[in-house]
Amino acid sequence: MTASTAQHYPARTIRTRRMDFAYPDVVRRRHFVQGDLVMSHVVAVLSALFPEGEDFFVRSVRHFADQITDPELKQQVAGFIGQEVTHGREHRELNERLQEMGYPTRRVDRFTRKGLARDEKLYPPEYCLGITAALEHYTATLAEVLLGNPKAREVLGESSVREMLLWHALEESEHKSVAFDVFQEVCGSEKVRVRTMRLVNLTFVLTVVIHTLLSLAQDRAAYNPIRLVRSLAGLRHSPFLSPAVIRRIRSYTRPGFHPDQIGSPELLDQWRAELFGPAGVLEAHQR
């Protein structure tokens, strides 16, 4: 980019925090999300998707790191990579615990690894970066629902999984614009941006639904029709599936969209203090 057209990126706090969660309570409770059958399987599937997904995000952004000239964005890319690598490591640890409990996290992980490797062979790097930016919009949306909606946090109860997901949500919100800004810097095609989001809207939702159904099929509790129907009916009231969330996901394809148009810096400041301040609830988990 020429000096006359160069963008200036706002300073953002993107700090890599080394965490260590043990999940002692997870292995004691089969349906670890407040005893809810379906939501426990949904969260397990999402967790299983993260490690390979985070690695794909890192590769997609790192591919263009040498083309970034803005020093602020270069610093943010380094923070983005550090956070995503740490997220992948912690989710792998959780996924092993979930596998021991009977959730098919290793199978989902293998499927994800093969699928993303296929995408990297099939699509050019700019398209993979567009996919990353689109998926980051999904993760940031879910993250900020968790941080901003008490009912969303109630879904997870009081557990080590909740603690880990709050940390993950905070950092997803901190770096939610980085992949998008890198995409705008090196590609900037509105056609590619919208096209990759439409692809993600189809494949991501379908992937989560199919793997959740397959996971439920291995759970004897899912064959109790009363419990299954009640759990499925409860999804209608989930704060993660509200009309506002769906509108926010769809806003990505709006002309001129930018992730910083949504969300609240004050919310992030609040959660940084609560989780990692002098009396932060996650200080004990920080290495």
ABEGO torsion letter per residue (X at the ends): XBAAABBBBBBBBBBBBBBBBAGAAAAABABABGGBAAAAAAAAAAAAAAAAAAAAAAAAAAAAAAABABAAAAAAAAAAAAAAAAAAAAAAAAAAAAAAAGBBAAAAAAAAAAAAAAAAAABBAAAAAAAAAAAAAAAAAAAAAAAABAAAAAAAEBBAAAAAAAAAAAAAAAAAAAAAAAAAAAAGBAAAAAAAAAAAAAAAAAAAAAAAAAAAAABAAAABAAAAAAAAAAAAABAAABAAAAAAAAAAABBGBBAAABEBAAAAAAAAAAAABAABAAAAABX
